[in-house]
Amino acid sequence: MPPRSEEPRRDPTGSRRGSSRSAGGRGEPRSGGGRGEPRSGEPGVGGISDARSYTPRGRTIREERGAAGRPTGSGIEQRRTPRSTRAGDPFRPALQVLDGGRAGGGRTGRRETAPGGRSGVVRTVQPRPVPDDDDAPPTPRRRSGPRRPARPTGRRAARRPRKPPRLADPRRRLRLGTMLVLAIFATIGIRLVFLQAVDTPAYAGGGLPDRLIGVDLPAPRGAIYDRTGAALANSVEARYVFADPTRVKDVTATARELSPLLGLPVSELAERMRPRTLDNGKLSQFEYLARGVDIPTAKAIVALDLAGIGVDRDERREVPGGDLAANLIGFTSLDMLGLEGLEARYDDLLRGENGRKVYEAGQGKLNAPIPGGYSRTTPPKPGSSLELTIHRDLQFKAQQVLKSEMEKAQGSVGAAIVLDIPTGEVLAQASHPTYNAAKPRESDWTDREDAATSFVVDPGSIHKAITFGAALQEGVVTPDTALPLANTIRRGDTVFADTHPANGKRMSLAGMLAYSSNVGTIEIAERLGRERLIDYQKRFGLGQPTGEGMPGEAAGRLLPAQEWSGSSYGSVPIGHSVDATPLQMAAAYAAIANNGTYVQPHLIKQVISGKDGSRTPGKAPVTRSVLSPANAAALRTLLEAVTTVEGATGTAAAVPGYRVAGKTGTGLRFVDGKQQPGEVGSFIGMAPADDPRFVVAVFVWSPGGGGGEVAAPAFRDIMGFTLSRYRVPPSTGAAPKFEVFPR
């Protein structure tokens, strides 16, 4: 801070205050050290005018000047003491504030009148008494710190008046403020642009998962048709009932309301409606309560207006024929997943791909799609449909005949198969017992098996056609061969006998087949040899699944050469110690009927795309040559003896108006290596024998026996209907005459 000027202050009239003196230039001396009296006509001590004349040290200009050149009355200038009293100067605090003086000790003084009538304030300092040595008071305690230097007695230099403070430029402040505000708004604007243009997806999607609801859109399941386009199984429009557990108010009461309509227990419905946490940590908002609900039932549920319960579009699997081809078709679950039969085997093809709808919805009472909110729908892809080789009419007839004949023999398991010879297409494949595919839960699992592909048996005498065909192809016999036959033959520890003894006479090949001679067949097999017989068994398709298309098809089993025992040389040629399914044996006879060419049996005719309805033919069947056409034709002729020779085993299989070639069989059934009671009667034949069109195989297992008595009649009825349905003209020529015991 710059030093204050000691130039006396001037009043508004321009005169100096407190500095006017008489001609001598000195004020009156103070008397007695007392307080000076004010002169007449002047303001009293402590007036405001005198206060303005004080210097920062608390003295008037006159006192400052007088102190510089005038001695006191005692000849010694009196000094101010910081300890003097301040009682004589009541305006001292105000003077210090106005003049910026320092706080100091109290001072006493009086007003004196300067010569010339001008008044001023003269402050004097009381002389400090000199104490005697005896009664001198104790020396006062001095302040710590450096001692203030003595003031000069001369007149101080006049101070320049302080300059007025420089005021700030308001225009500059306005410019700075404006720039600052603009900078702030620019920063905010840039940030908003980033939020709206760059960071929008991140912020907009931050809370989106909490508002999303996903609903599966079931894909329509493909249908299953027969070869004429008639639906064997198809999906129809229905409804599904679902619950949002977060909105269900009273679980138990809601379950009681729905139980009679859905046909489900209250406990099961209540369990489905209870809140549960998903893998992502959120509460589930969608749970199926029922699928495939009838539309009228769904409307009744909607009318109840239950909180948290909804209804939406669904499909239900229908089987128009009930048990028609049920063992082939199989069935689905309520979730439209194939569980058995063709529904299971071709589930991926039939099911298609489900779609999904994900949309943004409110919470609580506002739980509804938000207009303009997030919504994405992936449309479902309908499944493809299957067109089978099955003919609905033939399938119905085969099941009807089989059921009727099974009831006569009190049979447990039966199978009937109809094959189209040139193509290998399965026209009918019936099983007994069967079930209603529309209500599969009301049946036993044994009723749902497909006997044609899972019923493994010893084929018995129907296997003899394979032995004879191999012998003809290998040239060990000819159609005219006749052999002398004994009534029995021993192989190993087993004796094999004939039901029609030859008594050592020569018997023709036709006679051996007509009377199903075990002895004659074993004799021919010995000429053929073990290895070649096994080879022809494989060529005819035994020992491996046919690949028809049914799931779980059995492969059967052939006895390896190294496992043959002595008795095997007698049992294997006549169809024992061999495991085969009805379909495998039917395919072997179809090869004989097809001029010696084996054609793989199959069920799938074509696949119909669910997307555009395009049709793709099924996989081409495997074919291979087994017999030459001449040997196949010769064998077919020999097999006609079974239905034409008097007393033959298969006369009951003859179809009026048509030449029929075939073979009867009586086999055994083994389960887990144990022989089951009863027998398996069978008949496999082809018609017309002179130009075969169809092969029909019938197998009947009857624990009480008598299966063979019903197999041939069942064949006759099924074959007759098939020939009539396809309008096959009757045979023009008569069957040849066979000589059983040639001379």
C-alpha positions, 0 to 999 in steps of 0.5 A, a space after each residue: 500500500 503506498 504511503 499516505 500523503 502528509 499534506 493536510 486535507 482541505 475542506 470544501 472551501 479549499 482551506 486546510 484543516 487543523 494547520 492554520 497558525 498565527 503569525 508566529 506559526 505556533 500553537 499555544 502550549 498546553 498547560 499543566 498537561 491538562 486537557 485543552 479548552 476549546 476556543 470560542 466560536 470553534 467546534 468542540 473537541 471530537 467534531 467531525 471537522 477535526 476528525 477529518 484533520 487527523 493524520 493516520 497516526 492520530 494527530 493533527 497536521 498542526 501537532 505534527 508541525 509543532 512537534 518538529 520545531 517547538 519545545 515543551 514547557 519543560 524544555 524537552 519534547 514530550 513523546 507519545 507513549 503507546 500506553 497513554 489513555 484514549 479517554 480524551 478522544 472519543 472519535 478515535 475509532 472513527 478516525 482510524 477507519 476514515 484515515 486508515 490509521 493504525 491502532 495505537 495506545 490511547 492519547 490525551 490532548 486538547 484543542 488549541 486555537 491557532 493564531 489568526 482565529 483558526 482553530 485546530 486540535 493540538 494533541 500533547 503527550 503527558 510527561 512520564 513521571 520519574 519514579 524514585 528508586 525506593 518506590 519505583 513500580 515494577 518495570 512494565 512488560 514489554 511486547 515481544 518482537 522487534 522494537 518500533 523505530 523512532 519516528 522522525 521529528 521532521 515533517 513528512 513528505 506530502 502524500 499524493 491522493 490515492 487514485 480512484 480504483 479502476 473499474 472493470 470494463 462491463 463490455 469485456 465481462 459480457 463478451 467473456 460471459 457470452 463466450 462461456 455460455 456459447 461454449 457450454 451450449 455447444 458442448 451440450 449440443 455436440 453431446 446430444 448429437 452423439 447421443 441421438 446419432 451415434 450412441 442411440 442403439 446403446 442407450 435405446 437398447 439398454 432397458 429393452 431386454 426387460 420389456 421384451 416378450 417372446 412367443 413361439 410361432 409353431 410351424 405347421 407340421 407336414 401331412 402324411 398322405 397315401 399314394 392317392 393323396 388321401 390324408 392318413 395324418 394331418 394337422 388342423 387348426 386348433 388353439 393353445 392355452 398359455 399362462 403368464 405366471 407373473 400375472 396370475 392372481 390366484 393360481 389354485 382358483 385359476 387351475 380349478 376353473 381350467 381343469 374341467 375344460 382342459 381335462 388336466 389335473 388341478 395340481 398339474 395346471 397349478 404347477 405350470 402356472 407357478 412363477 419360475 426363473 429362466 436361465 437368464 435370471 428373469 421370471 418366465 412370462 409364458 408357459 404352455 398349459 395345453 396344446 391342440 385345444 378345440 376352438 369351441 373349448 378355447 372360446 369358453 376359456 376366453 369367456 372366463 376372462 382369467 387374469 394371466 391366461 391367454 389363448 392363441 393359434 395352434 395346430 392339432 394332429 388328426 388321424 382320419 382313419 383312426 387305426 388305419 395304418 396306425 402302426 406305420 404312421 405312429 403319433 406325435 406329442 402335444 408339442 407336435 414331436 414325432 414319437 413313433 412310426 413314420 412320425 418319429 422317423 421323419 420328424 425333422 422333415 415333417 416338423 419344419 422350423 418354428 417361428 418366433 415373435 418378439 415384441 416390446 410390451 409394457 409392465 404391470 397393467 400396461 402389459 400390452 404391445 407398445 405401439 411403435 415399439 420394438 417388434 420382430 417376427 420370424 415367420 415359421 417354415 412349414 414342414 414338408 409332407 410325405 406321400 407314401 406308397 401305401 394304398 388306403 383301400 388295400 391297407 384297410 382290407 389287409 387290416 380287416 382280413 388280418 383281424 378277422 383271421 386272428 380272432 379265429 386262431 386266437 392269435 397274438 401277433 400277425 402281419 400282412 404285407 402287399 408289395 408291388 413287384 416291379 417297383 418294390 413299393 409297399 401297398 399295404 402293411 398291416 399289423 395286429 394288434 393295432 391301436 387308434 393313432 388319434 388316442 395313443 395314450 389309451 393303448 399298450 406299447 405292444 399294440 403300437 409295434 409294426 409287426 412286419 419289421 419288428 416281428 422276428 421269427 424262424 421263417 420255417 418252410 417258406 425259406 425252402 424257396 430260397 434253398 431251391 432257387 439257389 440250387 437251380 441258379 448253381 445248377 445242382 438241380 434242374 426243374 425236372 430233377 427227382 430224388 428218392 427220399 426216405 421218410 426221415 434224415 439225421 443230421 447231427 443229433 437231430 432227426 428230421 421227418 416229412 409230414 407226407 412220407 415218400 417211403 423211398 420213392 423218387 419225388 420231383 422238385 414240385 412234389 417236394 415244394 407241394 408237400 413241403 418235404 424236409 428230407 428232400 430240401 436237406 438233400 438238395 442243400 447238401 449238394 449246394 453246400 453251406 457257403 453257397 447257401 449262406 451267400 444266397 440268403 444274403 442275396 435275397 436280403 436276409 440278415 440285414 434291414 431292408 431299409 424300408 423306412 420304418 424306425 427300429 427295423 429288425 435285421 434278423 440273423 443268419 447263422 455264420 458258417 463257423 457256428 454251424 453244428 451237425 444239426 445246422 445242416 438240416 435245420 438251416 435249409 428248411 428255415 430254422 436256425 434263421 431269424 427273419 422278419 415278415 418284410 424280409 421274406 416278402 422281399 425275397 419272394 418279390 425277387 423271385 416274382 421279379 424275374 430274379 431281381 431283388 428290389 428294396 421295399 420302400 414306403 416313401 413315394 415322394 416328398 412334398 415341400 412345405 414351402 412351394 409344394 414341389 414334389 421330390 421322388 423318394 430315394 431310389 430303391 436298391 436293386 440287385 440280381 439274385 437269379 436269372 430270369 429263366 431260373 426265377 420263372 422255373 421256380 415260380 412254376 414249381 411254386 404253383 404246385 403248392 396251390 394246385 396239387 391235390 393234398 398240397 399244403 397251400 390249396 387254401 391260398 388259391 385265388 379263383 381265376 388267377 394262377 397263384 405261386 407261393 409257399 406255406 411255412 410253420 416256424 417258431 418264435 424266440 424271445 431273448 433266446 427262449 422258444 415261445 409256445 405255439 407256432 408261427 403260420 405263414 403263407 407268401 405268394 404271388 399272382 398272377 403266377 404267369 405274370 406276377 403283379 403283387 406279392 402278399 405275405 401273411 404271418 400269424 403267431 398263435 400260442 395255441 397253434 393253428 396259425 397255418 390254418 388261417 394264414 392261407 385264407 387270409 392271403 387269398 382274401 387280401 390277394 383277391 381284393 388287390 387284384 380286383 382293386 387294380 383290375 388285373 385281368 384273370 389268368 388266361 392259361 391253366 396251371 401246369 399239371 405236376 407229377 409228384 412221384 415221377 416214374 
